[in-house]
Each structure stands twice: as C-alpha cells, then as structure tokens.
Amino acid sequence: MKATIRTRLLSLALAVGAVSAAPVQAQALTEIKVSYQPALYWALPFYVATEKGWWAELGLKPVFSTFPAGVPQIAAAASKSWDVGGTGGVPAVLGHVRFGLKTIGISNDESAGNALLATKATADKFTKDPASIKGQTIVLTANSTGDYAVQSCLKRWGLAKSDVVIKNMGQAEIISAMSSGNADLGGLWAPNIYTMEEKAGARVLCSGKDTGATVASALIVRGEYAEQNPENVAKFLAIYLRGWSWATANRAEAIAMMKKFYEQGGVMISEASMRKEFDTRPTFNLSQQLQAMDRSRGASTMDGWFSAIGEFMKGTGAIQAVPPTADYITDTFMKRVAADPKLREFANRTN
C-alpha cells in the first residue's frame, strides 16, 4: 500500500515537473543576425551582452558576422547576410544610398579615434610644417571614418585631396606599410592608432576632433528587416544601450573584458590605451540618443553630423548627391525603447 502511494506521488511530481518545465522549453529564442567590425571600442557592447547572457533575457539569439571595414560590411547587406549592426558614419550613409539601410542610433563619438599619423622618422618634420605634406602619399581606407578625418585634417592645413597621393589600403596593410617604412603617413582609427604609437613610435598629427569634424558611428538596420521586425530592432537597441550603461558604471571590469575582446580580434594594446578609449570617445545613453535625434525644433544634432559626412562623400565621388538625413536617420526604434517600461529599464540597467 505504502509503495503504491509512493509510486503515485512520484508520478504526480514528475507530471507537475513536466508541466512546469514545458513553458521554458517552448520559449524558443528568435535569431537575429548582427554585423560589426571586431576589436573596436563601439563593438564592445555586443561582446559584453553575449558574455552576460543579455540577448536571451529579451528572447533573442545573436548570430554574428564580422568585417574588416565598413564597405565590405555594407556590401554584405545586399545578400541579407545580416539584419542589424554597427558601422562607421561614412559607410552608414553609403549603405543608405546603395541598399536602403536605416540609421537608428549612435554607437559613439569617435572624433578623437580617427586620425592622420606619421611615422617616428617623419613626425617632427610634418608637425613643424604641415604644408610639407603636399605631394606626399597617404595610405588610408577609402570611404571610411578614417578617410573623413584625414580629409578634414588636410582642409585644416589649407590642402586639398588633389595636393596629396591617396592610396587605398586596409587597416592591417597600413600598419604593415608604416611599420616597415614603406609609408610615412597613414589614416587610422583606434585601436590601430594605439598599436602604431606603442609598437612603432608613430605620432598623431591631427584627428577629426582637432578639426571640429564630429565623426559619429552608427547603429544600423536593413530597411526590410526594420519594417518586418520592429520589436526585435527595439530589443537590439535596448541590449546595446545596456552594454554602455553597464560599462560606464563598471569601468574596471569593462576594461578587463575589452582586453579579451581586443585580443580575440588580434589587437594587443596597453591598459593605458584602453582607458584612453573610454576617456576620449563619448557614448550615448537612451536619453542622450533621443536628444541627439530630436527634430522638434528643426534639424537634429545628428542630422548635422551626418549631413557633413554626406558632403564629404559627395566630394570624394562616393555618392552623387547628399541624401536628406530624414530619409535614413530615424528615432522610431529608440522611441519604442523609451515607450516600453521593460525595455527602457533594461537599457538603463547598470548591472
């Protein structure tokens, strides 16, 4: 009799356990394809969110694809190989013109993180007399934020693009060329800037910040995906914003995670340089994002930044006309985060 009762109780417990476990098993995660460039400061929130398990908290499962620069990243949008991501301001504009991409936020202000560098052997000469850069060869990654910063620096010194010889190279190639003495001047972005400073003694001659050119990088989404999956786009933003909320409040741990993230991308820089990333590259929380995108009194701050980028791209011939920023910069999804109590709290959470 007792054995029978025990058997029935065990069967009941198993049945209850199966019922209680069913909703958990049934809650499948929704795949979202995320693109970015590895070992970059603005991509850190993707790594943090993955390590902390935040994607699953909002029901998403990220599938990552990485690219060495913005142009190949944007080109991959044509095959729908990714849904959302982050990229430089220059490729974000190019992505809209060519593939209808939407800019839905700012990853960071990297004005100080895009610069023209000179090798150790030539830095003194060019620093004392920037006009002597005329006729020199500058290696840079075309149609990038680094390109934008270099052109801004040339303009500051009264030089035009036609006054120098521009040679297009990937960032790794630029580092190799300058380190081996095959190039004296190069356009680089951080953390590659720090690699050249620390490993080869190169010196920054001028950054975007020095010229007053705001070099903002963008959070982007394919237009079609945005229309079909607005809630997922809002969740993506909330996860990204939480990354910066957490990193700002927990800098020591964030730098430790940055070290691992950079090393995975083959970048080895000092902790001092990693701290410099945090100190010189402003990021934006939810409230600041909405403020930068606010058009209630006319063109937004972000409109101004990207209009200037569009003018630069028109000048280089990358695009035929400067696209109206209202055609591709939208605060719809950021407002969606702010309007949803759960997502708003998630985005602002510091733990």
N, C-alpha and C positions, 0 to 999 in steps of 0.2 A: 504493500500500500504506500509506504513512505517512498519507495523507489519510483512508483508511478507518479506521485505528486512532484517529486524532484524532476522527473522527466518532463512533466507538463510545464513546470515553472521554467526549465531550461529552454524548452521550445518557445514559450511565450517571450522570454528575454531575447532569444535570437530573432524572433519575429519583430519585436519592438525595435531592436537594433537595426534590423534591415530597413524598417520604415523610416527611422530617423536618419539613416545614412543615405537614403535614396535622393533627397533634395541636393545633398552635397555632390553626389556623383552626377546628378543631372545638370548641375550648373557648369556647363562647358564654357571654356574661355573663348572669346572672339579674337581671331587672328587679326593683327594689324601690322602692315609692313612699314618699317621705319628706316629711312636712309639718313646717313650722316657721313662726316669725314672723321676718321679715327684720330685719337691723341690730340684733340683740340679742346680748349677750355670750354667753349659753349656746348660741346657734346657730353660733358661730364654728367649732367642730369640723367642722360639715358643709362649710363653705367651705374650710377647710384641707385636709380629706380629698379634696375634689374637685380642688383645685389641685395637690395632691401625687400624685394618682392612686392613692390607697389603696383606693378601692372595688374597682377592678378586681383588685387584688392578692388579694382574697378572693373574686373571681368575681362581684361584684355590679355592677349598673348603676343608679345612683340616678335617679329621676325626681322632681323637687322640685315641691311646691306650697306657696305661702306665703299667710299670712293676717294681717290687721292686729291681731288679738287672738285669745284662746283660744276664746271662744264660737263664732264662725263656723268656726273650725278644727275644733272638736269636732263641730259640726253636719254638717260635710262627711264625717265618718266613716260616716254612715248610708248614703251612696251608694258606699262603699268607694273613694272617690277617693284615699285614701292608706292605707298599711299600718303604718308606724311613724313616730315623730317625737318632738318635744319640745314641751312646753307648760307653762304655769304650774300650780302645785299646785291652785288652785281649779278651773280647767277640767278638770284631770285627774280630780278627784273627780266633777264633773258628768258627764264623759264616761263614767265607770263606771256611774253611776246611769241614764243615758239610753241608752247604747249598748254597755255591757259592755266598755269599754276596760280594759286592764290597765296598771298602772304597774310598770315593770321596772327603774327606776333613778332616780338624781337627776342633773339637769343641773348644778345649782349651788345654793348657799345665797344667795338674793338678798334677804335680810332688810334689808340696807342700801340695796338698789336699788329699793325700793318705798316711797314716801313721800308725805306731805301737804306741799305747797308753798304759799307765799303770795307774792303779787306784791311787787315792790320797795316800792310805796307803802303796803302794809298789813303788811309783815313785822314791823316793830318793834312795832306795836300788838298783834298776835296772839302774838308771842314773849313780851312782857311780861305779857300777860293772856290765856292760852289759853281761859279761861272765856268771853271775849268772842266766841268763835267760835259760841256758842249763837245760834241764829236765822239764821246766815249760810248762804249757798248754797255747796255744794262740788260741783264738776264732777269726775266720775270715770268710769272704765269699769267698769260693773256686772259682778259675778261674775268678778272678776279678782284677781290678787295685789295690784294697787294698791288695790282696794276693801277687801281683807282688811287691808292695812296701815293704811288710813285709819280703819277701824272700830276697830282696835287702839289707834290714837292717841287717838281720841275717848274710848274707855274709860279710857285712862290719865289723862285730864283730868277724869274723872267725868261725861262727857257720853254721851248715848245717840244712836243714829241718829235717833230722833224729835226730838232737840234741834236738828237742822240740816235744811236742804233739800238733798236729793241730786238732782243732775241727771246723767243718763247721757249720756256723750259718748265718742267715740273719742279716742285719744291725740292725733292731729293736731288735732282740733277743740278739745281742751283747751288745747293750746299756742297756738292761734289766739285763743281766747277770753281767755286770761290775758295774752297779749302785747298785745291791743287794749284791755285794760281792761274787758272785759265780764264778767270773773270774777276774784274775788280769791283764791280757794282752789281748789286742784286736786290730785287724786290722780294721780301719775305714776310710771312706772317708768323705770329707766335704759335707754338713754342719753338719754331725753327729759328726765329731771331735769337733766342737764348742759346740754342745749340751752337750757332755761329759765333756768338760772343764768348761763350765758355770754352769751346773746343778750338777755335781758330783765331780768337782775338779780334774779330770783326767789330765794327762800331756802327751804331745807328747814326746816320746823317740827318734824317728827317722822318717823322711819322705823320700819319694822317692827322693826328691831334695837333701837331705843330703847325699845320696849315689851316686849321679850323674846319677841316672836312670831317664830318661825322661819318664814320664807317660802321654802319649798323648791319648786323647779320640777322637773318630772318628765319622764322618758323613757317614752314610751307605745307601745302596740301594740294594734291591733284584736284582740279575743279570738279570732275565727275565724282570722285570719291566723297568730296565735301557735300555735294548735293544728296548723295545716296546714304551717307552715314554721318549726319551732323552730330549725333550723340557721341560717337566714337572720337570724332575730332575734338570735341569739348573735353572728353576724358583724357585724351592725349595731352592737351594743353594743361589740364589740372595736374597730371603726373609730372610734366616738365617743370611747371612752376613750383611744385613741392620740392623738386630737386634743388632749386636755388634757395627756397625758404629754409630748407634743412642745412644746406652748405653754408649759408650765411650765419646761421646760429651755431654751427658745429664745425668751425673752420679747421681745427687741428685734425679731426677725423676726415674731413673732406679732402684735405691736402694729402693725407695718407692714402686715400682712395684714388686721388688724382695720380699719385706716383704709380700705382698699379695699372691704372687705365693708360697712362702715357707709355709705360713700359711694354704693355701689350701691343701698342702701335709702333714700337721700336724707337721711342723717344726717351732719352736719358738726360734730364736736366737737374740742376741743384734745387734743394728745397727753397733757397732764396728766390730763384726764378719762379718757382711755383707760387710762392707768396706774392710775387710781383704780378702774376696773372690776376689774382684776387684784388690786388690793390689798384690796378690800372684799368680794369675792364668792368665797368658798371653792368650789373644785371637788373632786371625789372620784375618786381612782384606783380600780382594781379592788379592792384590799384594803379601802379605806375604804368603798366601796359595800357590800361584803359585811358589814362590821362594822355599818354603819348599818341593814342589813336583817335582822340576826341576831335570831332569836326563840328561841334555845336556852335563854334564861333568862326567857322571858316576852315581853311586847310589846317590839318593837324601837324603836330611836330614831326611825326613820322612821314607825312606827305612831303614835307620839306626835305628831309634826309634822302628819300628815295627819288624825288624829282631831280636832285643834284646828281645822283647816281645815274639816272636816265640821261641827263645831259652829257655826262662823261661818256656813256656808252654810244650815244649818237655821234659824239666827236671822234670816237675810235672806229666808227663804221660798223660796230657790232649790231646796232639796230638802226632802222631808217628814220624813225620818229620816236619822240619821248612819249610813252604811254601815260594817259591820265592815271594818277595813283588810285583814284576811286574805282578804277576798273579792276584792280587786283589786290589792293590792301583793304581788308575787311575786319571789322571788330565784332562781327556777328557771333563768332565762336567764343571769343573772350567774354563777351557779354553773357553768353549762355552759361559759362562757368560761374560768373558773378551772380546770376539769377537762380542758380541751383544751390540750395543750402549745403548739400552734401559735397558737391564739387568745390564750392567756394571754401569750405572748411578744409577740405583735402589739400587744395592748392596752397593754402596759407599755413599748413601744419609744419612745425619745425622738428618733429620727432619721427 
